[in-house]
Amino acid sequence: MEESESGDSMTIQRRVGLLYDERMCKHNTPDDDYHPENPNRIKTIWNKLVANNIPQRAEFWLIFCLKFHACYVLLSVAERVAKGELHSAAAIVRPPGHHAEHDEAMGFCLFNNVAVATSFLLDERPELGIKKILIVDWDVHHGNGTQKMFWKDPRVLFFSVHRHEFGSFYPANDDGLYTMIGQGPGAGYNINVPWEHGRCGDADYLAVWDQILIPVAKEFDPDMIIVSAGFDAAVGDPLGGCRVTPYGYSVLLKKLMDFAHGKIVLALEGGYNLDSVANSFLACMEVLLESKPIAGSSEAYPFESTWRVIQAVRKKLSAYWPTLADEIPLKLTSHKAPPPHLLISSSDSEDEVDKTPNIVSDNMVAVVQEITEPLSKLKVEDSHDQAAAKSVPWRSELSKTDIWHATFGLNMWKRRFLCYIQGGQVDGMGKRCSGSMDKNPPKEILWKTFSHRLFFGHESTRTWGSGGVAFLHPESSVDENTYMCMYQITLEQFNDVLFQENVSSNEMDSPAFDLADLQSVTNQGSVSLEVFKKQWYHNVVYLGKEKDIPILTITCSLSDVESFKSKKLPLCAPCNEYANTLIQGLVEGGQLSEEEASAYIKAASKPL
């Protein structure tokens, strides 16, 4: 608003830049094979904006591109916002950028668009007066590349809220922990808010904004804001598994408009549900244009885990940002949504993407709130899905019995194994795991060696390509020695692991391995599971006891071993990537040096 000479107020049309170029659609896979980061992402956004007259309403409209170079496009429009030629801007660019590091492309990202534009304004154009930049990364994945670019730079406040799941969610490392706060002069200027699980929605993100980002932004007082605007935390996204609505994104952006005189640039990052990404981008454009009030509502309360993460972040950073030192009022933290596994539905499932409504109606929100508010008062022990246990009796029964799950292959790497418990995926996995119904981590982790033969079979896999995968000879041999990482989990969790290992799911009406099977395997030494007869890991083998708890592993059957010996089934050494993952598990587990682990894998690759 501005006042005229007579004192009357008048509305000023915001000059909003909008960038799109169809030539960016030429970035595609060979032979047009399917990939989630495909040209339809930006085409759908553009068509949605055109249908709502956004290009005509944006006073300043650019359409250009250099060599399909999203990085240059963002740099150019950021410079125009910095100059004041535009109030704000949004760039519909691809490929995304926030995973790309200074010397490595990563995670669909070739160049780090946001980091390059930020560095350009600070280092190459100081005359524009942009001395402090706030980067807000709301993509569902951690912006590891951007974080590393400004790790020691106090001119840049980097803020990332992302699904982390204790390092098991992509990019599957510790970079996204809340303890990663920057270094040297940049200490305190790197803020990570890592979700412990999926299904976080509007209430969770708004709580983080109100309790962390907004107070710190007031102290930092940025001259400009650049948003790594990934929309893969949106409801229905097949990779993100979270539940942010277009209304939620619009409120998040609106809160940022109070800073830097509204000098904000949005740069598209992820987002793989076409309807969700288009509707979310449209909602953000309406905010930048300030042409109409934000309409909508959201779910009532954040998850309990959200308050736990917020408080951990505030405590870690309070020495750098005094505004975070105060306690959050109990009247806020006492309001909690039910645990994520008690929710009526999940956006984790790829099958639900097409069923997801484009916009959550007020009536639907009211119905969900009516159901979830009383559920939030329930006491849930150990984050276990009590509702599911009541409706599926075998889960309740098997949750009371512990076993050691002994792993000899990729699951020796803790982060990979946790995908089967908590959900998610790490490098090398072609598809994310759904996780166990009970997502409590293993009660204990131990390493032991067993007198069994480790070997590698099959010629190739869909995930790893050419090369064999790990098997354990079901029979023991005093001449052999195999390292195994043992996880103490419940028999219920073991069933979920069995299903995910063999058929990539944990949706089952009955267990594959129950208490009777446990008794049988203890007596007989092994049990072949009929439900997985055609799969590679259908044989459960008993390896003894540790602390009076049975030790079980899963491998092929003796008949399969004979087929490997007779070459009906091929033996094949693992590919380098597969072998490196095994080596990583052995090294991180403190069992062998990298050189020793490499020799161990090589020795196991000899013929049976």
C-alpha positions as CSV (number, residue, x, y, z in Angstrom):
1,M,0.0,0.0,0.0
2,E,1.1,3.6,-0.6
3,E,-0.5,6.9,0.3
4,S,-1.4,9.5,-2.2
5,E,-0.9,13.2,-1.6
6,S,-4.4,13.6,-0.3
7,G,-3.7,10.9,2.3
8,D,-5.8,8.2,0.7
9,S,-4.2,4.8,0.4
10,M,-3.9,3.1,-3.0
11,T,-2.9,-0.4,-3.9
12,I,0.4,-0.9,-5.7
13,Q,0.6,-3.6,-8.3
14,R,3.5,-5.9,-7.3
15,R,6.0,-6.5,-10.1
16,V,6.5,-10.2,-10.0
17,G,8.8,-12.0,-12.3
18,L,7.8,-15.4,-13.8
19,L,10.3,-17.5,-15.6
20,Y,9.6,-20.5,-17.9
21,D,11.1,-21.8,-21.1
22,E,9.9,-24.9,-22.9
23,R,13.5,-25.6,-24.0
24,M,14.1,-26.8,-20.4
25,C,11.8,-29.7,-21.4
26,K,14.5,-31.1,-23.6
27,H,16.3,-32.3,-20.5
28,N,15.1,-35.8,-20.6
29,T,16.1,-39.5,-20.3
30,P,17.4,-41.4,-23.4
31,D,14.6,-43.1,-25.3
32,D,12.1,-41.2,-23.1
33,D,12.3,-43.8,-20.3
34,Y,10.3,-42.8,-17.3
35,H,12.0,-40.8,-14.6
36,P,10.2,-38.8,-11.8
37,E,12.1,-35.7,-12.7
38,N,10.6,-35.3,-16.2
39,P,9.5,-32.4,-18.4
40,N,5.8,-32.9,-17.4
41,R,6.7,-31.4,-14.0
42,I,7.2,-27.9,-15.5
43,K,4.6,-28.2,-18.3
44,T,1.9,-29.0,-15.7
45,I,2.9,-26.0,-13.6
46,W,2.9,-23.7,-16.6
47,N,-0.5,-24.9,-17.8
48,K,-2.0,-24.4,-14.3
49,L,-0.7,-20.9,-14.2
50,V,-1.9,-20.1,-17.7
51,A,-5.4,-21.4,-16.8
52,N,-5.5,-19.0,-13.9
53,N,-4.2,-16.0,-15.9
54,I,-1.0,-15.7,-13.8
55,P,1.3,-14.8,-16.6
56,Q,-1.0,-11.9,-17.6
57,R,-1.3,-10.8,-14.0
58,A,2.5,-10.8,-13.4
59,E,3.6,-7.3,-14.5
60,F,7.1,-8.5,-15.4
61,W,7.3,-11.7,-17.4
62,L,10.5,-13.2,-18.7
63,I,10.7,-16.3,-20.9
64,F,14.3,-17.1,-21.8
65,C,16.9,-19.7,-21.3
66,L,20.6,-20.2,-22.1
67,K,21.6,-23.8,-23.1
68,F,18.8,-25.2,-20.8
69,H,20.7,-23.8,-18.0
70,A,18.4,-23.4,-15.0
71,C,21.3,-22.0,-13.1
72,Y,21.7,-18.9,-15.4
73,V,18.0,-18.3,-15.4
74,L,17.8,-18.1,-11.7
75,L,20.9,-15.9,-11.4
76,S,19.5,-13.4,-13.9
77,V,16.1,-13.0,-12.2
78,A,17.7,-12.9,-8.7
79,E,19.8,-10.0,-9.9
80,R,16.6,-8.1,-11.1
81,V,15.0,-8.6,-7.7
82,A,18.1,-7.4,-6.0
83,K,18.1,-4.3,-8.2
84,G,14.5,-3.5,-7.3
85,E,13.3,-4.0,-10.9
86,L,11.1,-6.7,-9.5
87,H,9.5,-7.0,-6.1
88,S,9.8,-10.8,-6.2
89,A,10.0,-13.6,-8.7
90,A,9.4,-17.3,-9.3
91,A,11.5,-19.5,-11.6
92,I,9.9,-22.7,-13.0
93,V,13.2,-24.4,-13.7
94,R,14.6,-27.8,-14.1
95,P,16.6,-29.8,-13.3
96,P,16.6,-29.0,-9.6
97,G,19.8,-28.0,-7.8
98,H,20.0,-28.2,-4.0
99,H,21.7,-31.6,-3.8
100,A,24.5,-30.6,-6.3
101,E,27.8,-30.0,-4.6
102,H,30.7,-27.9,-5.9
103,D,32.3,-30.8,-7.6
104,E,29.5,-33.3,-8.0
105,A,26.1,-33.7,-9.5
106,M,23.7,-35.5,-7.2
107,G,20.0,-36.5,-6.7
108,F,18.6,-35.3,-10.0
109,C,20.6,-32.0,-9.6
110,L,23.3,-30.9,-12.0
111,F,24.1,-27.4,-10.8
112,N,23.2,-25.8,-7.5
113,N,21.0,-23.0,-8.9
114,V,20.2,-21.3,-5.6
115,A,23.8,-21.5,-4.3
116,V,25.2,-20.0,-7.5
117,A,22.7,-17.2,-7.5
118,T,23.4,-16.4,-3.8
119,S,27.2,-16.4,-4.3
120,F,26.8,-14.2,-7.4
121,L,24.8,-11.5,-5.5
122,L,27.1,-11.5,-2.5
123,D,30.5,-11.8,-4.2
124,E,30.0,-10.4,-7.7
125,R,27.4,-7.6,-7.3
126,P,28.2,-5.9,-3.9
127,E,27.0,-2.6,-5.3
128,L,23.4,-3.9,-5.2
129,G,23.5,-3.8,-1.4
130,I,22.6,-7.4,-0.8
131,K,24.8,-8.2,2.2
132,K,22.7,-10.9,3.9
133,I,20.6,-13.6,2.3
134,L,18.2,-16.1,3.9
135,I,17.9,-19.4,2.0
136,V,14.8,-21.3,2.9
137,D,14.8,-24.9,1.7
138,W,11.4,-26.5,2.1
139,D,12.0,-29.4,-0.3
140,V,11.3,-32.7,1.5
141,H,15.0,-33.7,1.1
142,H,17.9,-32.1,2.9
143,G,19.7,-29.4,0.8
144,N,23.1,-31.0,1.4
145,G,24.8,-29.2,-1.5
146,T,23.6,-25.7,-0.4
147,Q,24.6,-26.4,3.2
148,K,28.1,-27.2,2.2
149,M,28.5,-24.1,0.0
150,F,27.8,-21.7,2.9
151,W,29.1,-23.8,5.8
152,K,31.4,-21.1,7.1
153,D,29.6,-18.1,5.7
154,P,27.7,-15.8,8.2
155,R,26.3,-13.8,5.3
156,V,24.0,-16.7,4.5
157,L,21.5,-18.1,6.9
158,F,20.6,-21.5,5.5
159,F,17.4,-23.1,6.8
160,S,16.3,-26.6,5.7
161,V,13.3,-28.5,7.0
162,H,13.3,-32.0,5.6
163,R,12.4,-35.7,6.1
164,H,15.5,-37.3,7.7
165,E,14.5,-40.4,9.7
166,F,17.8,-40.5,11.5
167,G,19.8,-40.6,8.3
168,S,17.8,-43.3,6.5
169,F,15.9,-40.9,4.1
170,Y,17.7,-39.6,1.0
171,P,20.4,-38.3,0.8
172,A,20.9,-40.8,3.6
173,N,23.7,-39.3,5.7
174,D,24.2,-37.2,8.8
175,D,24.4,-33.8,7.0
176,G,20.8,-33.1,7.8
177,L,21.0,-33.5,11.6
178,Y,20.0,-30.6,13.8
179,T,23.5,-30.7,15.2
180,M,25.0,-29.5,11.9
181,I,25.0,-25.8,12.6
182,G,27.9,-24.5,10.5
183,Q,31.6,-23.9,11.3
184,G,33.9,-21.0,12.3
185,P,32.3,-17.7,11.4
186,G,29.3,-19.6,10.0
187,A,28.5,-21.4,13.2
188,G,24.8,-20.9,14.0
189,Y,24.0,-19.9,10.5
190,N,23.1,-23.4,9.4
191,I,19.7,-24.6,10.7
192,N,18.4,-28.1,10.0
193,V,15.0,-29.3,11.1
194,P,15.0,-33.1,10.5
195,W,11.6,-34.9,10.6
196,E,11.7,-38.3,12.3
197,H,9.1,-39.8,10.0
198,G,6.9,-39.0,7.0
199,R,3.3,-37.6,6.9
200,C,4.3,-34.3,8.4
201,G,1.8,-31.6,7.2
202,D,0.8,-28.0,7.4
203,A,0.6,-27.9,11.2
204,D,4.1,-29.3,11.6
205,Y,5.7,-26.9,9.1
206,L,3.8,-23.9,10.6
207,A,5.0,-24.8,14.0
208,V,8.6,-24.8,12.8
209,W,8.1,-21.5,11.1
210,D,6.7,-19.9,14.2
211,Q,9.0,-21.4,16.7
212,I,12.3,-21.4,14.8
213,L,12.5,-19.7,11.4
214,I,10.5,-16.5,12.0
215,P,12.2,-15.6,15.3
216,V,15.7,-16.2,13.8
217,A,14.8,-14.3,10.6
218,K,13.9,-11.3,12.7
219,E,17.3,-11.3,14.3
220,F,19.2,-12.0,11.1
221,D,17.2,-9.3,9.2
222,P,18.0,-10.5,5.6
223,D,18.3,-8.2,2.6
224,M,16.8,-10.9,0.4
225,I,15.3,-14.4,0.6
226,I,15.8,-17.2,-1.9
227,V,13.5,-20.2,-1.5
228,S,14.6,-23.7,-2.6
229,A,10.9,-24.4,-3.4
230,G,10.6,-28.1,-3.7
231,F,7.0,-29.4,-3.6
232,D,7.8,-33.0,-2.8
233,A,6.6,-32.5,0.8
234,A,3.1,-31.9,-0.8
235,V,0.2,-34.2,-0.2
236,G,0.3,-37.2,-2.5
237,D,3.9,-36.9,-3.6
238,P,5.3,-40.4,-4.4
239,L,8.8,-39.7,-3.1
240,G,8.1,-37.4,-0.2
241,G,5.4,-39.1,1.8
242,C,4.4,-35.8,3.6
243,R,1.1,-33.9,3.6
244,V,1.6,-30.2,3.0
245,T,-1.4,-28.6,1.2
246,P,-1.3,-25.7,-1.2
247,Y,-2.8,-23.6,1.6
248,G,0.1,-24.6,3.8
249,Y,2.7,-23.5,1.3
250,S,0.9,-20.2,0.8
251,V,1.0,-19.5,4.6
252,L,4.7,-20.4,4.8
253,L,5.5,-18.0,2.0
254,K,3.2,-15.3,3.3
255,K,5.1,-15.3,6.6
256,L,8.4,-14.8,4.7
257,M,7.0,-11.8,2.9
258,D,7.4,-9.8,6.1
259,F,11.1,-9.8,5.7
260,A,13.5,-8.2,3.2
261,H,10.7,-5.9,2.0
262,G,9.3,-8.9,0.2
263,K,12.4,-9.4,-1.9
264,I,11.8,-13.1,-2.5
265,V,12.8,-15.4,-5.3
266,L,11.3,-18.9,-5.6
267,A,13.4,-21.6,-7.4
268,L,11.6,-24.9,-8.2
269,E,13.4,-27.9,-6.8
270,G,11.6,-31.3,-6.3
271,G,7.9,-32.2,-6.6
272,Y,6.7,-35.3,-8.4
273,N,2.9,-35.4,-8.1
274,L,1.9,-33.3,-11.0
275,D,-1.3,-32.1,-9.6
276,S,0.2,-31.3,-6.2
277,V,3.2,-29.4,-7.5
278,A,1.0,-27.4,-9.9
279,N,-1.5,-26.4,-7.3
280,S,1.2,-25.6,-4.7
281,F,3.1,-23.4,-7.2
282,L,-0.1,-21.6,-8.1
283,A,-0.8,-20.9,-4.4
284,C,2.6,-19.4,-4.0
285,M,2.2,-17.2,-7.1
286,E,-1.0,-15.8,-5.6
287,V,0.9,-14.9,-2.5
288,L,3.7,-13.1,-4.5
289,L,1.1,-11.2,-6.5
290,E,-0.8,-10.3,-3.3
291,S,-4.0,-10.1,-5.4
292,K,-6.3,-11.9,-3.0
293,P,-6.4,-13.0,0.7
294,I,-5.2,-16.5,1.5
295,A,-8.2,-18.8,2.0
296,G,-8.2,-22.2,3.7
297,S,-7.4,-24.0,6.9
298,S,-5.2,-26.9,8.1
299,E,-5.1,-29.8,10.5
300,A,-5.2,-28.9,14.2
301,Y,-1.9,-30.0,15.8
302,P,1.7,-31.0,15.0
303,F,3.0,-34.5,15.8
304,E,4.6,-35.0,19.2
305,S,7.9,-35.7,17.3
306,T,7.7,-32.3,15.7
307,W,7.7,-30.6,19.1
308,R,10.6,-32.8,20.1
309,V,12.6,-31.8,17.1
310,I,11.8,-28.1,17.5
311,Q,12.9,-28.1,21.1
312,A,16.1,-29.9,20.2
313,V,16.9,-27.4,17.4
314,R,16.1,-24.4,19.7
315,K,18.3,-25.8,22.5
316,K,21.2,-26.4,20.1
317,L,21.1,-22.9,18.5
318,S,20.1,-20.8,21.5
319,A,23.7,-19.8,22.1
320,Y,23.7,-18.2,18.7
321,W,20.1,-16.9,18.6
322,P,19.0,-15.6,22.0
323,T,15.4,-15.5,20.8
324,L,15.4,-19.4,20.9
325,A,16.4,-19.6,24.5
326,D,12.9,-19.2,25.9
327,E,10.7,-22.2,26.7
328,I,7.9,-22.9,24.3
329,P,4.6,-22.5,26.2
330,L,3.1,-25.7,27.5
331,K,-0.2,-24.7,26.1
332,L,1.3,-25.2,22.6
333,T,3.4,-28.3,23.1
334,S,0.6,-30.1,24.9
335,H,-1.5,-30.0,21.7
336,K,-0.3,-33.0,19.6
337,A,-1.7,-35.0,16.7
338,P,-1.9,-38.7,17.1
339,P,1.2,-40.6,16.0
340,P,1.6,-40.9,12.2
341,H,0.7,-44.6,12.2
342,L,-2.7,-43.9,13.7
343,L,-3.7,-41.6,10.8
344,I,-6.5,-42.7,8.6
345,S,-4.5,-42.7,5.4
346,S,-0.9,-42.2,4.2
347,S,0.5,-40.3,1.3
348,D,3.5,-42.6,1.4
349,S,1.8,-45.0,-1.0
350,E,2.4,-44.5,-4.6
351,D,-1.0,-46.1,-5.3
352,E,-2.7,-43.2,-3.5
353,V,-1.2,-40.4,-5.7
354,D,-3.9,-40.4,-8.3
355,K,-6.6,-40.4,-5.6
356,T,-5.2,-37.3,-3.8
357,P,-7.5,-34.3,-4.1
358,N,-5.9,-31.2,-5.5
359,I,-7.1,-29.0,-2.7
360,V,-8.2,-30.0,0.8
361,S,-11.7,-28.7,1.4
362,D,-12.7,-27.0,4.7
363,N,-15.3,-29.7,5.2
364,M,-12.7,-32.5,4.9
365,V,-10.4,-30.7,7.3
366,A,-13.2,-30.4,9.8
367,V,-14.0,-34.1,9.5
368,V,-10.3,-35.1,10.0
369,Q,-10.0,-32.7,13.0
370,E,-13.1,-34.2,14.6
371,I,-11.5,-37.6,14.4
372,T,-7.9,-36.8,15.2
373,E,-8.4,-34.5,18.2
374,P,-9.8,-37.2,20.5
375,L,-7.1,-39.6,19.2
376,S,-4.4,-37.1,20.2
377,K,-5.4,-37.8,23.8
378,L,-4.6,-41.5,23.6
379,K,-1.5,-42.8,25.3
380,V,0.6,-44.7,22.8
381,E,3.4,-46.8,24.1
382,D,6.8,-47.0,22.3
383,S,5.2,-45.3,19.2
384,H,3.6,-48.7,18.4
385,D,0.5,-48.8,16.3
386,Q,-1.9,-50.1,19.0
387,A,-4.9,-49.5,16.7
388,A,-3.4,-51.8,14.1
389,A,-2.5,-54.4,16.8
390,K,-6.1,-54.6,18.0
391,S,-7.5,-55.1,14.5
392,V,-4.7,-57.5,13.5
393,P,-4.3,-59.9,16.5
394,W,-1.1,-61.6,15.3
395,R,0.8,-58.3,15.4
396,S,-0.1,-57.8,19.1
397,E,1.0,-61.3,19.9
398,L,4.3,-61.3,17.9
399,S,5.2,-57.8,19.2
400,K,5.8,-59.4,22.6
401,T,8.6,-61.7,21.4
402,D,12.1,-60.5,20.5
403,I,14.6,-62.2,18.1
404,W,18.0,-61.2,16.8
405,H,17.9,-60.6,13.0
406,A,21.5,-61.5,11.9
407,T,22.5,-59.8,8.6
408,F,25.5,-60.6,6.4
409,G,24.9,-58.5,3.2
410,L,23.8,-54.9,2.6
411,N,21.8,-54.8,5.8
412,M,25.1,-54.9,7.8
413,W,25.0,-51.2,7.0
414,K,22.8,-49.8,9.7
415,R,21.2,-47.1,7.7
416,R,20.1,-49.5,5.1
417,F,18.6,-51.9,7.6
418,L,16.7,-49.1,9.3
419,C,14.9,-48.5,6.0
420,Y,13.1,-51.8,6.7
421,I,12.1,-50.6,10.2
422,Q,11.5,-46.9,9.8
423,G,10.8,-46.6,6.1
424,G,12.8,-44.7,3.5
425,Q,15.7,-45.5,1.1
426,V,19.4,-45.0,0.8
427,D,21.7,-44.9,-2.2
428,G,21.5,-48.0,-4.3
429,M,17.8,-48.8,-3.4
430,G,15.6,-48.5,-6.5
431,K,12.5,-48.0,-4.4
432,R,11.8,-46.7,-0.9
433,C,10.8,-49.1,1.8
434,S,7.5,-48.8,3.6
435,G,9.0,-49.7,6.9
436,S,7.6,-51.8,9.7
437,M,4.3,-51.1,11.4
438,D,6.3,-50.8,14.6
439,K,9.0,-48.3,13.7
440,N,10.8,-48.4,17.0
441,P,14.6,-48.8,16.3
442,P,16.4,-52.1,17.3
443,K,16.7,-52.4,21.0
444,E,20.4,-53.4,20.6
445,I,22.9,-54.0,17.9
446,L,25.7,-56.6,18.2
447,W,28.3,-58.0,15.8
448,K,29.4,-61.7,15.8
449,T,31.1,-64.1,13.4
450,F,29.5,-67.4,12.4
451,S,30.9,-70.6,10.9
452,H,29.0,-70.3,7.7
453,R,30.1,-69.6,4.1
454,L,29.3,-66.1,2.6
455,F,28.9,-66.2,-1.2
456,F,27.5,-64.2,-4.1
457,G,25.0,-65.5,-6.7
458,H,22.9,-64.4,-9.7
459,E,24.1,-62.4,-12.6
460,S,22.4,-59.1,-12.0
461,T,19.7,-57.3,-10.1
462,R,17.2,-54.5,-11.0
463,T,18.8,-52.2,-8.4
464,W,22.5,-52.9,-8.8
465,G,22.8,-54.1,-12.4
466,S,25.4,-56.6,-13.3
467,G,26.8,-58.7,-10.4
468,G,25.8,-61.1,-7.7
469,V,24.1,-60.5,-4.3
470,A,25.0,-61.9,-0.9
471,F,23.8,-65.3,0.3
472,L,24.8,-67.4,3.4
473,H,25.3,-71.1,3.1
474,P,22.5,-72.6,5.4
475,E,24.9,-75.2,6.8
476,S,27.7,-74.4,9.1
477,S,31.4,-75.2,8.4
478,V,34.3,-75.0,10.8
479,D,36.5,-73.8,7.8
480,E,34.3,-70.7,7.2
481,N,33.9,-67.4,9.0
482,T,31.2,-64.8,8.2
483,Y,30.7,-61.4,9.9
484,M,27.1,-60.7,10.8
485,C,25.5,-57.6,12.3
486,M,22.6,-58.6,14.6
487,Y,19.6,-56.4,15.4
488,Q,17.3,-57.1,18.3
489,I,13.8,-56.5,17.0
490,T,10.4,-58.0,17.7
491,L,9.0,-61.0,15.8
492,E,6.4,-58.7,14.4
493,Q,9.1,-56.4,12.9
494,F,10.9,-59.5,11.6
495,N,7.8,-60.4,9.6
496,D,7.7,-56.9,8.1
497,V,11.4,-57.2,7.2
498,L,10.7,-60.6,5.6
499,F,8.0,-59.2,3.4
500,Q,9.9,-56.1,2.3
501,E,13.0,-58.1,1.6
502,N,11.1,-60.5,-0.6
503,V,8.1,-58.7,-2.0
504,S,8.7,-55.0,-1.2
505,S,5.7,-54.7,1.1
506,N,4.5,-55.2,4.6
507,E,0.8,-55.4,3.9
508,M,-0.3,-58.9,5.1
509,D,-3.3,-60.4,6.8
510,S,-1.2,-63.1,8.5
511,P,2.4,-63.5,9.5
512,A,4.9,-65.4,7.3
513,F,6.8,-66.6,10.4
514,D,4.9,-67.0,13.6
515,L,5.6,-68.5,17.1
516,A,5.1,-72.0,15.8
517,D,7.6,-71.4,13.1
518,L,10.0,-70.0,15.7
519,Q,9.7,-73.2,17.7
520,S,10.2,-75.3,14.5
521,V,13.3,-73.4,13.4
522,T,14.8,-73.7,16.8
523,N,14.3,-77.5,16.7
524,Q,15.1,-78.1,13.0
525,G,17.7,-75.5,12.2
526,S,15.8,-73.9,9.3
527,V,12.4,-73.3,7.9
528,S,11.5,-72.6,4.2
529,L,8.6,-70.2,4.0
530,E,6.0,-71.2,1.4
531,V,4.8,-67.7,0.8
532,F,8.3,-66.7,-0.4
533,K,9.2,-70.0,-2.2
534,K,10.0,-68.2,-5.5
535,Q,12.0,-65.5,-3.8
536,W,15.7,-65.4,-3.1
537,Y,15.5,-65.1,0.7
538,H,12.8,-67.6,1.7
539,N,14.8,-69.8,4.1
540,V,14.9,-68.8,7.8
541,V,18.0,-70.2,9.5
542,Y,18.5,-70.6,13.3
543,L,22.0,-69.6,14.5
544,G,21.7,-70.2,18.2
545,K,21.0,-67.8,21.0
546,E,22.4,-64.6,22.4
547,K,21.3,-63.4,25.9
548,D,18.7,-66.3,25.6
549,I,17.2,-64.6,22.5
550,P,17.0,-66.7,19.3
551,I,19.3,-65.6,16.4
552,L,17.7,-65.8,12.9
553,T,18.9,-65.0,9.5
554,I,17.3,-65.3,6.0
555,T,19.0,-66.8,3.0
556,C,18.5,-69.3,0.2
557,S,17.7,-73.0,0.7
558,L,20.1,-76.0,0.4
559,S,18.5,-76.9,-2.9
560,D,19.4,-73.4,-4.1
561,V,23.0,-73.9,-3.0
562,E,23.1,-77.1,-5.0
563,S,21.8,-75.2,-8.0
564,F,24.6,-72.7,-7.5
565,K,27.2,-75.4,-7.3
566,S,25.9,-77.1,-10.5
567,K,25.7,-73.7,-12.3
568,K,22.0,-74.0,-12.8
569,L,22.0,-70.7,-10.9
570,P,25.1,-68.5,-11.7
571,L,27.7,-67.5,-9.1
572,C,28.9,-64.0,-9.7
573,A,31.0,-61.5,-7.8
574,P,29.2,-58.4,-6.7
575,C,29.5,-55.1,-8.6
576,N,31.7,-52.4,-7.1
577,E,28.7,-50.4,-5.8
578,Y,27.2,-53.4,-4.1
579,A,30.6,-54.5,-2.6
580,N,31.3,-50.9,-1.4
581,T,28.0,-51.0,0.5
582,L,29.0,-54.2,2.3
583,I,32.4,-52.7,3.0
584,Q,30.8,-49.6,4.4
585,G,28.8,-51.7,6.8
586,L,31.8,-53.6,8.0
587,V,33.9,-50.4,8.5
588,E,31.2,-48.4,10.2
589,G,30.5,-51.4,12.4
590,G,34.1,-51.3,13.6
591,Q,34.8,-54.9,12.4
592,L,37.4,-54.4,9.7
593,S,39.5,-51.7,8.0
594,E,38.5,-50.8,4.4
595,E,41.4,-52.9,3.1
596,E,40.5,-55.8,5.2
597,A,36.8,-55.6,4.3
598,S,37.7,-55.5,0.6
599,A,39.8,-58.7,1.0
600,Y,36.9,-60.3,2.9
601,I,34.5,-59.6,0.0
602,K,37.0,-60.8,-2.5
603,A,37.6,-64.1,-0.6
604,A,33.8,-64.7,-0.4
605,S,33.6,-64.3,-4.2
606,K,35.5,-67.6,-4.9
607,P,33.5,-70.6,-6.2
608,L,31.6,-72.8,-3.9
